[in-house]
Amino acid sequence: MRPLQTNLSVFKKFNFDKPPIGIKYLFHKPEGIEQLDKSLAFCEMLKESHQRETPFYFTKQNEDCFGKVALGMEDVPIFIRSGELGVKYGTFQEPRANASIMHRLARITPLMGKGVVNYVAYSQLDKITFEPDLLVLKCTPSQAEIVMRAMSYSTGELWQSVTTPGFACASLYIYPYLSGKINYTITGMSFGMKAKQVFSDGWILISIPYHWIPTMVRNLSEMTWTLPSYTDGSKEKFSQRRQKIMDELVEESLNA
């Protein structure tokens, strides 16, 4: 694995409820990291990493849901492709609805190629020694606003969330890595995590792929986190600020 060179310390300033987690997808077995000693679903691995102070990795044998399918460790079962599974769980009216959403998901979130990923490493921010493929944050809405604003700060990028009722692990952990796009979801909205009670409702999970990490670090280090308008204290004071800014812009345009 490529040793960590990016300074990720800016994320410590958030004082998140749980530390950011770095994830690495690997073909070869990572050295110096222990294998997970239990079986969990892919969506549970983030919570497991929050609870463990030391890094770990998991393999096909450690994953007990369909995360291994998303990771290309197993073929997609025919009952997933056909849409039968979602009907059995009650999340879809008919197989056609489940099959349709899986087909559309596959177009924007292709799964990992079979056999490409054999190991997945996890580490808390303080313990990370490798350049992460993904940096996953568990945020309050106010923290998430700062993170997502950092994405747009120098780029003008739109905020978009891609997720599905089921198989949300693919959209949160595979889609950002393959597409190069930051993705987010709200806990309590996806079937698997809700059924397994992985997180309480209302947290925002943000998955930042390696393509974006340097930009996010730079923008978070430069921009104002708490905007002056957020601390005005009332609608009236914000309106006064707005009017002052508008007057300045009008004057500037007249003098241009």
FENJO-V13640 format. One record per pair of residues at least 4 apart in sequence whose C-alpha atoms are under 7 Angstrom apart, sorted by the first residue. I is the first residue (numbers start at 1). J is the second residue. If there is no record, write none. Layout:
i = [I,I]
j = [J,J]
//
This chain:
i = [1,2,2,3,3,3,4,4,4,5,8,10,10,16,18,18,19,19,19,20,20,20,20,20,21,21,21,21,21,21,21,22,22,22,22,22,22,22,22,22,23,23,23,23,23,23,23,23,24,24,24,24,24,24,25,25,25,25,25,26,26,26,26,27,27,27,27,28,28,29,33,33,33,34,34,35,35,35,36,36,36,36,38,39,39,39,40,40,40,40,40,41,41,41,41,41,42,42,42,42,43,43,44,44,45,46,47,47,48,49,49,49,50,54,54,55,55,55,56,56,56,57,57,57,57,58,58,58,58,59,59,59,59,60,60,63,63,66,67,67,68,68,68,69,69,69,69,70,70,70,71,71,71,72,72,72,72,72,72,72,73,73,73,73,74,76,77,78,79,79,79,80,80,81,82,82,83,83,83,83,84,84,85,86,86,86,86,87,87,87,87,87,92,92,93,94,95,96,97,98,99,100,101,102,103,104,105,106,109,109,109,111,112,123,123,124,132,133,133,133,134,134,134,134,134,135,135,135,136,136,136,136,137,137,137,138,138,138,138,139,139,139,139,139,140,140,140,141,141,142,143,144,144,145,146,146,147,148,149,150,150,150,151,151,151,152,152,152,153,160,161,161,161,162,162,163,163,163,164,164,165,165,166,166,166,168,168,169,170,170,171,172,172,172,172,173,174,175,176,176,176,176,176,176,176,177,180,180,181,182,182,182,183,183,183,184,184,184,184,185,185,185,186,186,186,186,187,187,187,187,187,187,188,188,188,188,190,191,192,193,193,194,208,208,209,212,213,214,215,216,217,218,219,226,228,229,232,232,233,234,235,236,237,238,239,240,241,242,243,244,245,246,247,248,249,250,251,252]
j = [130,130,131,129,130,131,129,130,131,131,217,217,221,139,50,138,50,124,125,124,125,135,136,137,122,123,124,125,135,136,137,122,123,124,125,128,132,134,135,136,120,121,122,123,132,133,134,135,120,121,122,132,133,134,117,119,120,121,133,117,118,119,120,116,117,118,119,118,119,119,55,56,57,56,57,56,57,58,56,57,58,62,62,62,63,64,44,45,62,63,64,45,63,64,65,67,63,65,67,169,169,193,48,198,49,50,51,198,52,122,123,124,124,123,127,122,123,124,121,122,123,119,120,121,122,62,119,120,121,63,118,119,120,68,73,67,68,70,71,169,72,73,74,73,74,75,76,111,112,170,111,112,117,111,112,113,114,115,116,117,114,115,117,118,114,80,81,82,83,84,85,84,85,99,95,99,95,96,98,99,88,95,89,90,91,92,98,91,92,93,94,95,97,98,97,98,99,100,101,102,103,104,105,106,107,108,109,110,171,174,175,174,116,127,128,128,210,177,209,210,177,207,208,209,210,207,208,209,205,206,207,208,205,206,207,203,204,205,206,143,144,203,204,205,144,203,204,145,204,146,147,148,204,149,150,225,151,152,153,216,219,220,155,157,216,156,157,158,219,183,183,184,185,171,183,168,171,185,168,190,190,191,190,191,192,172,190,173,174,175,175,176,183,184,207,177,178,179,180,181,182,183,207,208,209,209,209,211,209,207,208,209,206,207,208,204,205,206,207,204,205,206,202,203,204,205,199,200,201,202,203,204,194,200,201,202,194,195,196,197,198,198,212,213,213,216,217,218,219,220,221,222,223,230,232,238,237,238,237,238,239,240,241,242,243,244,245,246,247,248,249,250,251,252,253,254,255,256]
//
